[in-house]
């Protein structure tokens, strides 16, 4: 396996260069035109069988050894965030108002690095490695459209892995959590309709703002009073807009928010629970409503056996003392759709350091010397499963 580490070392500068190239051209979900073209060209240069235009801009590179065996999917997300970069880096974003502030540039670079290394070492494996570059992870979600386009077939994916930079863990640590890891995430939009009028005559009005405040309070009680307290769950109202002047009773209130849970049963019950609460409050106060509930991503659940494979490989990369089990995260991730169809594991690479900006921050950056850890872990997983 020293041959593997040496190969990863030899490709380190190429991985860093790819990350910087991709960092310069960030593109939001389903707009990854330059990004996908860059990735596809790199995969073609390696001699892989490449498919493009999957679910708009998804890319797949297939390393086929020609020997019978299983297929491992290594997934990387491609999209950036609508953030104006403030890092001052020499390779900062050249696309105004758009930035790779969540590490997706590094995820792509590490997957490309793993592809390069495994192409060199393919005599050591059998079966296939499918490198999947997915659009729109930040929203509205590219995993499902890629699955619908057949990305899990031809050849059928038997195992799936992916990784994410993680600022909650120190540099050089690898986090692996079997079972539930990240939460299901949905969105709701609510319009409450009352009867506007003079602020001095509330008895002639139906105050949509007041109804809205009662709805917000009632929604919080879904978690605090209707659910088992040992099951983590969140209802957050993130926006609330009502009223136009100090002396006018609002006729309309608009709000939006999100729900989070790790429990599939709760995830499937959110819309019904919210509809009942909103309907009850609005009817009792004489208001009308329109609730739009949008299902997002299911819980990200790692297969226990695959998590053990990744843990075993990660120990070879960073040592037993630096392989940790991260806390549950209420963040959502559409890697979850792939993990529902094939046993897999989504793991994280610690990049946290004192004074550094968190993910989704205009000043986010990380130590690029950590990327070989992801490349090597990807490769060791492939050699473990396909060797």
N, C-alpha and C positions, 0 to 999 in steps of 0.2 A: 504493500500500500504506500510505501515511500515514493513509488513511481507516480502515484496519484498526487501526492502533495507537491512533488516537483513540477508536475504538469500544471497544477493550479498556480504555483508561483510563477511559472513562465508566462502565463496568460494574465497576470495581475494588471500590468500596465494597459493591456487591451480592454480589460473590464472597466478600469477607471476612465479610460478614454471614451468608452461607450456610454458610461453614466453621464459624463460631461456633455457629450454630443446630444444625448436625449434631454438633459436638463435645459439645454438652450432652446429646445423646440417644444415646450409643453403645450398640450391640447386637451380640452375638456372632453367629457364623455360623448362618444359617437362622433367626435370631430378629429380623431387621431390619424389624419391623413399623412403628414410627414413622419410621424412616429411609426406607423405601421410600415411605411415604405422603407424606413431605415432598418427596422427589425427584419423585414423580409429579405433585404439585400444581404444583411449579415448572415442569415441562415442559408441563403443560396450559396454564398461564398464558401460555407462549410461543406457544401455538397448534399445538404438535406433536401428531402422532398417537401416543397413549400406550398401551402395554400394561403391565399389572401382573400380579403373581402368577405370574411365570414362574419355575419351579424354586423354589417357595415364595414368595420375596419379590423376585425379579428384576424390573427395570423397563427398558423400552425406549421411547425417544422417537425418532420418525422425522421427520426434516426432509426432505420430498420437494419438489423444485423443480418437478416436473411436466415437466421437460426430460430427454430421454434422456441417460443417462450412468451411470458406475459408482457403486457404493455404498461409502462409507468408514464403517467402524465405529470409534467412539471409545469406549473401554471404561474404566470406573472401578469399583473395588471398594468395597463398602459396609460390610463388617463391622468390628467393633472387637475388642479383646483383653480377656481376663479379668484385668485389672490394676486395682488401686485407684489412682486418679490422685493425684499429689502435686505438681502444678504451682502450685497457688494461684491459678490464673487466674480472672478474674471470670466466665468462661463455662465453668468446669470441668464435668466430668461430673456429671449429676444422677442417674445410675444407679450405685448402689454396686457396687464390684467390677468395673466395666467402664469401659474408656477407649479413645479413639482414640489409641493410642500408636505407630501405624505410618503415620500420615498419610493414611489413607483418607478422613477428613473433607475434607482438601484436594483429594484426587483427585476426589471428587464435586463439590466447589465449582468446581474448574477446568473440569470437563466441563460443568457447568451454565452457567458463564460463556461457554464456547465455543459452547454452544447458543444463548445469547442473542445473541452477536455475529454468528454465522452466519445466524441468522434475519433480522437487520437487513441482512446483506450477501448474501442468497441470490440476488439478481439477478446476482451475479458468478460463480455456480457452476451446474453442471448435474448431474443425477443425484440422489443421496441421501446424507444423513449419518444414520447410525444410532447414537444415543447409548445405550450398553449399561451399565446399572448392575447389577453382579454381586454376589450374596451369597456369603458363606463362603469368601473367598480364603484366610484364615488356616487353614482346615480346617473340614470335610472336603473342601471344594472345590465351588464353584458353577458353574464354567465348563462342565464336562461335562453336568450336568443342563440348563443353559440351551441348550447345543448340541442335546441330545436333544429339547428342546422346540421346536426350529426357529429359534433366534435368528439363525442364519447364513443363513437363507432369507427370502424374501418381504419385501423384495427380497434377492437373493443378495449376500452381502458379498464385495466384490472386494479390499478393503484393510482392514487392522486396525492400530490404534495404541493405545497406552496409555502412561502415565508413572507414575513413583514418585518420591517425595522420597528423597534420597540423602545421608546424613550423612557419607559417606566423601569427598565432594567439597565444596569451599568454596561459600559462597553465590554465586549468580548464574552458576554453571557448568551446562552441559547436557552430559550424558554419553550417547554413542551408540556402540554396539558392534555391528558387523555379525557375523553368524554366531552361534555359541554365546555366550550371555551369562550365564544362570543355570542351575543344575544340576537334573538330575532328582532327585527326593527321594521315598524310600519309607520305610516303617516296618516293623520286625519285632518280634514278641513271642515269647519263648521260655520254655517251662516244662520244667525238667529234673527227672526223678523218680528218686530213689535209694532207699535203705533206711536209715531212721533207726535210732538206737540210742545206747548210752552212749558218751560221748566217750573213755572209757578203753578201749574195745574196737573200734577202727577196723576190725579184720579181720573183724568180724561185720556190717559196715555197707557201704553204698555211699554215699559222702559227696557229696551233690548240690552242696554248696558247692565242693568241690574240683573236681568235674567242670565246674562253671560257670566257674571260673577258667581251666581248660584250654581251654574253648570260647572264652572272651574272647580269650585269646592266639592261638588258632588263627584266629579271625575276622580279626585284624589282619594275619595272614600272607596273606590273600587279596590284599590290596593290595600288600604289600611283596614277595611272592614269586611271585604268580600272574599279575600284570598288568604290562603295559608301563609302565615307570617314567615315560615322558613323557606318559601319560594321567592327568590328575588324577582321583582317586577317594578316597572316604572311607567307612570303616565306623566308626561310633561306637556304643558301648554306653552308653546314658545312664542306665539304672537297673539295679540288681542287688540283689535281696532274698533273703536266706537265713538260716535259723537263728532260734531262740527263746531259747536259753540258752547259757551258756559251756561247759557240760559235756554238751551234746547234739549228736550228729552229725546235721546237717540231712537230712531226707528229700526236701526240695524246694527248688529255686532258681528264681527268676523274674527275667527280665531283658527289657529292651526297648531299642531303638535305632533308628538311621537309617542309610541308605546314600545317597551322593551321587555323581554322575558327570555329565559332559557328553556322553558317548559313548552313542548309542542301543544299540549292540551290548552294551556292558557293562551298561546299564540292563536290557536284556532277559535278562541272564545272572545277575543277582544272586541270585534265588531258588534257582536250580539250584546255584550255587556254595555258598551258605550251607547248603543242605540236605545237600550232600555232606560239608562240614566238620563240622557238628553231628552228623550220623549217625555219622561215623567216630569222633569223640571219645567220644560216648556209648556206642557199642557196645564200644569198646576198654576202657571202664571199668565196664561192666556197668550202665549207667543207661538209662532211657527218656527220651523227649523229645516235646514237641509244639511245632512251629514254625509260627507264623502270619505269613506275609509279605504285607504290604498295599501294593499299588502306589499311589503317590501321583501326582506331577506329572511329565510328561516334561521334557526339557531345554527351556529357553526359547531358541529359535534365531531370530534376526532375519534376515529376508530382506535380502540385500546391496543390492539396488536400492532397497528401501524405506528401508533405513538411510541410503542416500545422499540420498534425498528429505528425510528428517527432518534430516539433517546440514545440507543446503542451507537448509532453513527455519530451523533453529536459529541458523545464522550470521547470518541477517537479524535475529534477535531479540536475541542477546547479543554478536555479533561473533565472528570466527574464532578469536581467542585464547582464548575462553571455551567453545569446543566441544571436548570432550575424549573420548578413548576410555577408559571405565572398565575396571578389572580384571575378570577373570572372578569371578563370585560363586558360592559353594557354596550360597547360599540358593535356595529353590525358589519358583516362581510359576506359578499355573495360567492366567495369560495364555498360557502355552505351548500349551494346547489350541486356542485361537483361531488361534495362529500356525501350527499344523499344517494348518489348513483354508483360510487365506487369507494371501497375502504381507503381512507386516507388520513392525512395529518397536516394541519396548518400550524406552523411553528414560528417563533419570533427570534430575531437577533437583536440583542441589547446594544443600543447606541447612546444610552443616557450618559451625560456628563454634566458636572456642576456649571450652572450658568447658561446652559444651552437652551435654545428655544424648543418648545414641544412641537409635535406634529400639527399640521394645519395652521402654522404660524408663518407670517411673511419672512421671518428671519431663520426658519428652520434650515439646518445643515447638519452634517455628521462626518465622522472620521472615515474617509474612503478606504483606509487600510483594513477596515473590518469586512469589506465585501468578499475577500477570499474565503472567509468563514462560511458564508452562504453558498458560494460556489462549491467548496469542498464537501459541505454537508449534502447538498443536492447529489453530488457525484457518488458519495459513499452510500447514500440510500439506493441509487441505481445499481451500484455494484452488489449491494447486499441482497436486493430483490431479484436482480436479473443475472447475477454472477453464476 
